Amino acid sequence: MSAERKVGSTDTRVELVKAQSDFAESFRRHHEELVAAHVEPNEACALALRIAAGVAEAPISVAAVLESLHAAARHSPSSPSSQAVHSPTQDPLRLQNAAAKVYRLFSNPDALHAAFWLRVTPPPCQPAAPDNLGPGLCALLKEQVKELYAAITALKSSRVTTSLSSACERLLLFIAELGGPKVKQPALDAQSTTLWPNLGA
């Protein structure tokens, strides 16, 4: 019995050491990726810890979402730049990829935070605190949202817009679960442009 207990204790220590090593490696990898993407170092550290612990997803960049949307648009039969001959599986695969990335970005508060705020670097002559965005930062954020809006609407894909609607619903549920005042959530139509702020001004 003593020998069995000793073996079990050794196995437990080995598993613990491996778990600690895996956690440290995951944290290091995600922290390096976030810092390389210009996420503020302290925020990168906090988010990398949450990702390594499995309580947050690694954020996806706006550039990655735009790339998938543009790829789907280029191979759409309605696109002027698309080729004359299309593979029957080409459009669905690219649309599925674009829809998945749109959902991953807009349903994840960490991803939105990293994409639209943490990755923004203030101009040298115009520093801005997180609670006091300067006009330069506001303009940059607005341009990023406008570019995404244009790419999604130009694609004219019900799959992508439905994915966006589902992502916004999940995000609203997440916000409601934080313990704020219970408010009636607006119905989100897959084709509705009310999902976006007024970007024409």
N, C-alpha and C positions, 0 to 999 in steps of 0.2 A: 504493500500500500504506500509506503514511504517513497519507494522508487517511482511509482506512478505519479504521486503528487509532485515529485521533483521534476519529472519529465513535463507534466502539465504546466508547472510554473515556468519552466524554460521556454516552452512553446509560447506562453503568454507574453513573456518578455520579448521574444523574437518578433511576434506580431506587433507589439507596441512600438518597438524600434522601427519596424518597417512602416507602420502607419505614420509615425512622426517624420520619417524620411520622405515619404510620399507627400505629406502635407507641406513640408518645407520646400520640396521641389516644385509643387504646384504653385505655392505662394510666390516663389522666386520667378517662375516662368511668367505668371500672369502680371506680376508687378513690373517686370521688364517690358512686357508688351504694352501695358498701360502707359508707362513713362515714355516709351518710344512713340506712342500716339499722342504725346503732349498733354497727358492728363497731369494735373497738379500733383506733385509727389506725395503729399499727405493723403489726398483723396485716393491716389493710386494704391497706397499702402492699405488703407481701410477697405477698399473694394477688393483688392487682391486677397485679403484675409477672408472676406465673406465668400468669395468664389472658391478658395481652397477648402473652406469649411463646408461647402455644398449648399449654402443658404442663398446664393446669388448666382446668376448666369454671367458668363463673360459677355461684355457688351459688344455689339456689332457696330461698325463704323457707318456713317452716312455714305462714305465713298463706296463701301461694299454693297450697300443697298442700291445706290445709283447705278453701279456697274451692272448689277443683275437686271435692273429695269431697262437700261439702255440695250443690253444684250437681247432681252426679250423683244424690245421694239425693233431692233435691227433685223430680226428674223421673223417679224410679223408680216403676213401677206399684205397688210394694208400699208406697210412702210415703204416709202419711195426708195430707200436704200437696200431693201431686201432683194435677194436673188430671185431669178425667175423660177427656179426649181426648188421646192422645199421638201425636206424630209417629213413624213407624216408624224414623226415623234418629236420633231425639233421644237415646234411652238409649245406644246404642252409641257415639255420638260423645262424649258426656260421660264415659262409662266409660273410653273410650280415653284421653281427656285426663287423667282422674284417675289411671289406671294409669301413664301416662307420667311424670307428676309425682312419683308415689310412687317409681317406679324411679329417677328423676333425683336425688331426695333421698337415698334409702337406699343407693344404689350408689356414691355419691361421698363419699369421706372429707372432702374440703374442704367440701362442702355440709353434711354433718353437723356438722362442727366449727363452721362459721359459724352454723348454725341453732340448735344447742343449747348453744354456749358463747360464741362471740364476740359474739353479739347480746344476751347477757344483761348487764344493767347492775346492779351490786351496789347494794343500798339504801344511802343516804348514811351511815347510822349503823352499817353493817355491811360494811366493805370486805372483800374476799376475794381472795387471791392465786390464780392458776390452779391451783396444787398444793394449795390448802387451801380448798375450797369451804365457804362458810358454810351454815348450815341454811336461810337464806332462799333462797339460790341453788339448793340441792338441791331444795327444795320447788317452786321455779318450773320447774326442769328436769323434775321428775317430773310436774307438771301439764301441761306441753307434750306429753310422751310419752303421758300418759293421754288427752289430747284427741285426738291422732292415732289412738291405738289404738281409741278409741270410734267415731271417724268411719269408720275402715276396717272394723271388725267390724259396725257398724250397716248398712253398705252391702250386706253379704252378696253380694259380687261375686267370683266365682272369678278373673275377669280381674285385679282389683286385688290380691287376695291372692297370686296367682301372680306378679304383677309384684313384689310385696314380697319373695317368696321368692327370685326371681332376683336382685334387688338385693342381698339379704343374702349370697347365694352369691358374687356378684362382689366384694363388700366383703371377705369372708373370704379369697378368693383374693388380693386386693390386699395384705391384711395378711400372708398367708403368703409373698408374694413379697418382703416387706421384709427377709427374711433371718432371721426368728425361728425358733424351734424348730419342726420339722415335726411337727404334730399332726394327728390324724385329724379331718376336718371333719364336723360333724353333718349328717345328712341333713335337708333342710328340706322339710317337707310344706306344700303350698300352703294347707292349711286349719289348719295347726298354730298354736296360740297360744304355743308355746314360743319363737317368734321374739321375744317381748316379755318383759321382766322382770315379776316379780310386782308388779302395781300396785295390788293390793287392800289392801295393808297400810297 
